[in-house]
Amino acid sequence: MDQRITIRIADKDYALKASSPQQEELIRRAAASINRKIAAFSEKYPGKEMVDILSFVALNEAMGSFGAQQSVDAVKAEAESLLKDISSYLDSSK
């Protein structure tokens, strides 16, 4: 069952639906993280328009996401390689 929630990002309220308590927590944590980054960029670049600050936040988040995906892909490749090595070892010891 969807629950209506309200979050605030950059001094603007947004009404959203969360399909579970876990999703609500995720949404609230994401909004808090975005607001922290907005504050940090606003402090670092005083006088910048909000659209610029939000662009910096979006770029920062995308870079983090791509970096995390690269890490996941590297771990998956290593796991696949290890699995092949184990399979080869087990096959050779029969």
N, CA, C and O atoms as a DFTB+ gen file, in Angstrom:
376 C
 N C O
     1  1       0.842      -1.182       0.000
     2  2       0.000       0.000       0.000
     3  2       0.884       1.242       0.000
     4  3       1.790       1.368       0.823
     5  1       0.615       2.153      -0.926
     6  2       1.398       3.379      -1.025
     7  2       1.079       4.328       0.118
     8  3      -0.067       4.473       0.544
     9  1       2.123       4.960       0.589
    10  2       1.966       5.970       1.633
    11  2       2.419       7.300       1.053
    12  3       3.487       7.386       0.447
    13  1       1.619       8.324       1.236
    14  2       1.998       9.649       0.765
    15  2       2.950      10.273       1.773
    16  3       2.699      10.276       2.978
    17  1       4.041      10.797       1.253
    18  2       5.019      11.473       2.098
    19  2       5.374      12.807       1.450
    20  3       5.146      13.013       0.258
    21  1       5.922      13.688       2.236
    22  2       6.399      14.967       1.728
    23  2       7.861      15.108       2.100
    24  3       8.249      14.918       3.253
    25  1       8.661      15.444       1.104
    26  2      10.075      15.719       1.360
    27  2      10.366      17.145       0.916
    28  3       9.620      17.731       0.132
    29  1      11.447      17.685       1.421
    30  2      11.853      19.042       1.055
    31  2      13.260      18.964       0.468
    32  3      14.189      18.441       1.084
    33  1      13.381      19.497      -0.736
    34  2      14.686      19.607      -1.390
    35  2      14.846      21.043      -1.846
    36  3      13.989      21.580      -2.548
    37  1      15.933      21.657      -1.451
    38  2      16.238      23.045      -1.838
    39  2      15.072      23.976      -1.536
    40  3      14.664      24.779      -2.375
    41  1      14.549      23.854      -0.330
    42  2      13.471      24.718       0.151
    43  2      12.167      24.587      -0.642
    44  3      11.344      25.502      -0.644
    45  1      11.985      23.462      -1.306
    46  2      10.736      23.215      -2.017
    47  2      10.198      21.857      -1.583
    48  3      10.937      20.874      -1.530
    49  1       8.894      21.814      -1.270
    50  2       8.260      20.567      -0.840
    51  2       7.788      19.764      -2.037
    52  3       7.313      20.307      -3.035
    53  1       7.933      18.447      -1.904
    54  2       7.491      17.517      -2.938
    55  2       6.650      16.424      -2.286
    56  3       7.076      15.784      -1.325
    57  1       5.456      16.224      -2.821
    58  2       4.588      15.144      -2.346
    59  2       4.890      13.913      -3.194
    60  3       4.817      13.952      -4.422
    61  1       5.223      12.839      -2.524
    62  2       5.573      11.589      -3.198
    63  2       4.799      10.439      -2.590
    64  3       4.154      10.578      -1.551
    65  1       4.876       9.300      -3.256
    66  2       4.316       8.071      -2.716
    67  2       5.459       7.100      -2.460
    68  3       6.361       6.949      -3.284
    69  1       5.406       6.449      -1.312
    70  2       6.369       5.404      -0.967
    71  2       5.600       4.098      -0.872
    72  3       4.566       4.021      -0.209
    73  1       6.112       3.074      -1.537
    74  2       5.386       1.800      -1.577
    75  2       5.661       0.925      -0.363
    76  3       4.999      -0.092      -0.160
    77  1       6.642       1.325       0.445
    78  2       6.958       0.552       1.645
    79  2       7.695       1.450       2.629
    80  3       8.195       2.508       2.246
    81  1       7.767       1.044       3.886
    82  2       8.557       1.824       4.845
    83  2      10.029       1.908       4.438
    84  3      10.691       2.916       4.684
    85  1      10.531       0.846       3.816
    86  2      11.929       0.847       3.366
    87  2      12.136       1.886       2.264
    88  3      13.141       2.597       2.253
    89  1      11.182       1.970       1.342
    90  2      11.299       2.964       0.280
    91  2      11.182       4.376       0.847
    92  3      11.882       5.287       0.405
    93  1      10.299       4.554       1.820
    94  2      10.179       5.872       2.459
    95  2      11.498       6.277       3.096
    96  3      11.947       7.412       2.937
    97  1      12.113       5.361       3.808
    98  2      13.408       5.644       4.438
    99  2      14.456       5.990       3.386
   100  3      15.244       6.917       3.576
   101  1      14.470       5.262       2.292
   102  2      15.414       5.520       1.217
   103  2      15.199       6.902       0.610
   104  3      16.157       7.634       0.364
   105  1      13.948       7.252       0.371
   106  2      13.624       8.572      -0.179
   107  2      14.072       9.664       0.777
   108  3      14.685      10.646       0.359
   109  1      13.768       9.497       2.063
   110  2      14.133      10.528       3.043
   111  2      15.650      10.663       3.182
   112  3      16.175      11.770       3.297
   113  1      16.344       9.529       3.170
   114  2      17.812       9.577       3.249
   115  2      18.406      10.238       2.012
   116  3      19.357      11.012       2.116
   117  1      17.847       9.935       0.837
   118  2      18.329      10.545      -0.407
   119  2      18.104      12.055      -0.384
   120  3      18.994      12.821      -0.754
   121  1      16.927      12.483       0.044
   122  2      16.627      13.916       0.124
   123  2      17.572      14.613       1.095
   124  3      18.047      15.714       0.815
   125  1      17.847      13.987       2.223
   126  2      18.764      14.577       3.203
   127  2      20.171      14.689       2.613
   128  3      20.851      15.695       2.812
   129  1      20.600      13.671       1.897
   130  2      21.918      13.697       1.263
   131  2      21.995      14.810       0.222
   132  3      22.984      15.541       0.158
   133  1      20.957      14.933      -0.583
   134  2      20.924      16.001      -1.596
   135  2      20.982      17.362      -0.924
   136  3      21.716      18.245      -1.368
   137  1      20.212      17.539       0.145
   138  2      20.210      18.830       0.841
   139  2      21.567      19.145       1.457
   140  3      21.985      20.303       1.468
   141  1      22.260      18.132       1.971
   142  2      23.617      18.358       2.501
   143  2      24.560      18.800       1.390
   144  3      25.380      19.697       1.584
   145  1      24.443      18.171       0.232
   146  2      25.314      18.530      -0.895
   147  2      24.970      19.919      -1.425
   148  3      25.862      20.678      -1.805
   149  1      23.691      20.250      -1.451
   150  2      23.290      21.606      -1.853
   151  2      23.936      22.626      -0.923
   152  3      24.482      23.632      -1.374
   153  1      23.869      22.361       0.367
   154  2      24.461      23.283       1.348
   155  2      25.963      23.403       1.144
   156  3      26.514      24.503       1.200
   157  1      26.630      22.271       0.907
   158  2      28.085      22.292       0.719
   159  2      28.474      23.065      -0.542
   160  3      29.390      23.885      -0.508
   161  1      27.784      22.807      -1.646
   162  2      28.098      23.522      -2.878
   163  2      27.731      24.997      -2.767
   164  3      28.436      25.852      -3.304
   165  1      26.636      25.304      -2.075
   166  2      26.240      26.706      -1.886
   167  2      27.292      27.458      -1.092
   168  3      27.569      28.626      -1.363
   169  1      27.872      26.789      -0.118
   170  2      28.928      27.415       0.692
   171  2      30.207      27.567      -0.124
   172  3      30.897      28.582      -0.029
   173  1      30.514      26.561      -0.916
   174  2      31.742      26.581      -1.709
   175  2      31.655      27.581      -2.856
   176  3      32.656      28.196      -3.223
   177  1      30.466      27.745      -3.420
   178  2      30.261      28.639      -4.561
   179  2      29.169      29.663      -4.244
   180  3      28.080      29.610      -4.815
   181  1      29.461      30.586      -3.341
   182  2      28.436      31.575      -2.979
   183  2      28.048      32.431      -4.190
   184  3      28.890      32.793      -5.012
   185  1      26.768      32.739      -4.272
   186  2      26.290      33.573      -5.362
   187  2      25.841      32.798      -6.586
   188  3      25.225      33.367      -7.487
   189  1      26.142      31.503      -6.630
   190  2      25.690      30.696      -7.767
   191  2      24.182      30.510      -7.691
   192  3      23.608      30.434      -6.605
   193  1      23.550      30.439      -8.852
   194  2      22.114      30.209      -8.890
   195  2      21.823      28.760      -8.502
   196  3      22.668      27.876      -8.649
   197  1      20.605      28.541      -8.003
   198  2      20.224      27.199      -7.548
   199  2      20.320      26.180      -8.680
   200  3      20.683      25.028      -8.440
   201  1      20.002      26.584      -9.898
   202  2      20.088      25.636     -11.012
   203  2      21.534      25.153     -11.188
   204  3      21.760      23.989     -11.518
   205  1      22.502      26.032     -10.972
   206  2      23.904      25.634     -11.060
   207  2      24.274      24.696      -9.922
   208  3      24.954      23.692     -10.132
   209  1      23.830      25.023      -8.725
   210  2      24.094      24.185      -7.557
   211  2      23.491      22.798      -7.763
   212  3      24.142      21.786      -7.502
   213  1      22.249      22.757      -8.231
   214  2      21.594      21.470      -8.477
   215  2      22.315      20.685      -9.578
   216  3      22.391      19.457      -9.525
   217  1      22.836      21.396     -10.564
   218  2      23.613      20.718     -11.610
   219  2      24.868      20.088     -11.024
   220  3      25.223      18.966     -11.384
   221  1      25.543      20.798     -10.122
   222  2      26.725      20.246      -9.463
   223  2      26.358      19.009      -8.643
   224  3      27.065      18.002      -8.668
   225  1      25.256      19.097      -7.924
   226  2      24.800      17.962      -7.115
   227  2      24.489      16.770      -8.015
   228  3      24.891      15.644      -7.720
   229  1      23.774      17.016      -9.111
   230  2      23.426      15.923     -10.037
   231  2      24.682      15.294     -10.633
   232  3      24.778      14.070     -10.721
   233  1      25.640      16.113     -11.040
   234  2      26.892      15.595     -11.591
   235  2      27.641      14.774     -10.556
   236  3      28.157      13.698     -10.861
   237  1      27.699      15.281      -9.336
   238  2      28.368      14.577      -8.247
   239  2      27.716      13.231      -7.979
   240  3      28.406      12.227      -7.799
   241  1      26.389      13.207      -7.952
   242  2      25.658      11.961      -7.711
   243  2      25.874      10.970      -8.855
   244  3      26.066       9.777      -8.618
   245  1      25.842      11.469     -10.100
   246  2      26.045      10.588     -11.257
   247  2      27.451      10.002     -11.246
   248  3      27.630       8.818     -11.529
   249  1      28.447      10.819     -10.921
   250  2      29.822      10.312     -10.842
   251  2      29.928       9.229      -9.772
   252  3      30.591       8.213      -9.982
   253  1      29.288       9.437      -8.645
   254  2      29.299       8.432      -7.585
   255  2      28.628       7.149      -8.032
   256  3      29.111       6.054      -7.744
   257  1      27.524       7.284      -8.730
   258  2      26.798       6.114      -9.219
   259  2      27.625       5.341     -10.237
   260  3      27.715       4.115     -10.165
   261  1      28.229       6.054     -11.185
   262  2      29.059       5.381     -12.181
   263  2      30.284       4.740     -11.540
   264  3      30.688       3.645     -11.931
   265  1      30.868       5.406     -10.571
   266  2      32.018       4.833      -9.864
   267  2      31.628       3.569      -9.116
   268  3      32.365       2.583      -9.131
   269  1      30.481       3.595      -8.469
   270  2      30.004       2.409      -7.749
   271  2      29.725       1.269      -8.723
   272  3      30.034       0.113      -8.434
   273  1      29.139       1.594      -9.881
   274  2      28.849       0.557     -10.879
   275  2      30.142      -0.055     -11.413
   276  3      30.211      -1.263     -11.639
   277  1      31.161       0.772     -11.614
   278  2      32.453       0.245     -12.057
   279  2      33.030      -0.702     -11.010
   280  3      33.594      -1.741     -11.354
   281  1      32.894      -0.351      -9.748
   282  2      33.389      -1.218      -8.672
   283  2      32.631      -2.536      -8.653
   284  3      33.233      -3.599      -8.502
   285  1      31.313      -2.472      -8.804
   286  2      30.490      -3.687      -8.829
   287  2      30.886      -4.554     -10.014
   288  3      31.026      -5.769      -9.877
   289  1      31.067      -3.933     -11.183
   290  2      31.453      -4.686     -12.375
   291  2      32.810      -5.364     -12.186
   292  3      32.999      -6.503     -12.614
   293  1      33.759      -4.667     -11.545
   294  2      35.084      -5.247     -11.304
   295  2      34.988      -6.430     -10.346
   296  3      35.645      -7.450     -10.551
   297  1      34.177      -6.299      -9.306
   298  2      34.005      -7.393      -8.349
   299  2      33.329      -8.586      -9.026
   300  3      33.708      -9.732      -8.785
   301  1      32.326      -8.321      -9.874
   302  2      31.659      -9.408     -10.595
   303  2      32.637     -10.125     -11.524
   304  3      32.637     -11.353     -11.599
   305  1      33.460      -9.368     -12.222
   306  2      34.440      -9.973     -13.127
   307  2      35.435     -10.827     -12.344
   308  3      35.795     -11.922     -12.776
   309  1      35.874     -10.328     -11.205
   310  2      36.805     -11.084     -10.364
   311  2      36.144     -12.356      -9.837
   312  3      36.770     -13.415      -9.798
   313  1      34.875     -12.248      -9.429
   314  2      34.153     -13.421      -8.929
   315  2      33.994     -14.460     -10.038
   316  3      34.155     -15.655      -9.795
   317  1      33.681     -14.011     -11.250
   318  2      33.552     -14.938     -12.374
   319  2      34.883     -15.619     -12.679
   320  3      34.925     -16.814     -12.969
   321  1      35.959     -14.856     -12.612
   322  2      37.291     -15.411     -12.847
   323  2      37.643     -16.456     -11.785
   324  3      38.167     -17.525     -12.099
   325  1      37.352     -16.135     -10.550
   326  2      37.623     -17.085      -9.469
   327  2      36.771     -18.344      -9.609
   328  3      37.248     -19.449      -9.353
   329  1      35.532     -18.182     -10.008
   330  2      34.652     -19.330     -10.218
   331  2      35.198     -20.235     -11.325
   332  3      35.168     -21.459     -11.198
   333  1      35.691     -19.640     -12.399
   334  2      36.299     -20.423     -13.480
   335  2      37.532     -21.169     -12.971
   336  3      37.728     -22.343     -13.286
   337  1      38.360     -20.482     -12.184
   338  2      39.558     -21.116     -11.625
   339  2      39.181     -22.295     -10.729
   340  3      39.804     -23.355     -10.794
   341  1      38.168     -22.108      -9.901
   342  2      37.723     -23.184      -9.004
   343  2      37.184     -24.353      -9.816
   344  3      37.492     -25.510      -9.529
   345  1      36.376     -24.048     -10.832
   346  2      35.821     -25.111     -11.679
   347  2      36.925     -25.876     -12.387
   348  3      36.889     -27.104     -12.461
   349  1      37.903     -25.152     -12.906
   350  2      39.033     -25.809     -13.574
   351  2      39.805     -26.690     -12.605
   352  3      40.184     -27.812     -12.941
   353  1      40.034     -26.182     -11.408
   354  2      40.756     -26.951     -10.395
   355  2      39.993     -28.223     -10.044
   356  3      40.571     -29.308      -9.977
   357  1      38.688     -28.077      -9.822
   358  2      37.868     -29.240      -9.459
   359  2      37.814     -30.247     -10.618
   360  3      37.858     -31.455     -10.385
   361  1      37.723     -29.768     -11.840
   362  2      37.696     -30.661     -12.998
   363  2      39.015     -31.400     -13.161
   364  3      39.026     -32.574     -13.533
   365  1      40.128     -30.724     -12.887
   366  2      41.443     -31.340     -13.077
   367  2      41.778     -32.347     -11.966
   368  3      42.633     -33.214     -12.143
   369  1      41.108     -32.222     -10.846
   370  2      41.413     -33.140      -9.736
   371  2      40.496     -34.362      -9.705
   372  3      40.511     -35.126      -8.739
   373  1      39.704     -34.547     -10.752
   374  2      38.818     -35.727     -10.816
   375  2      39.562     -36.925     -11.282
   376  3      38.983     -38.005     -11.397
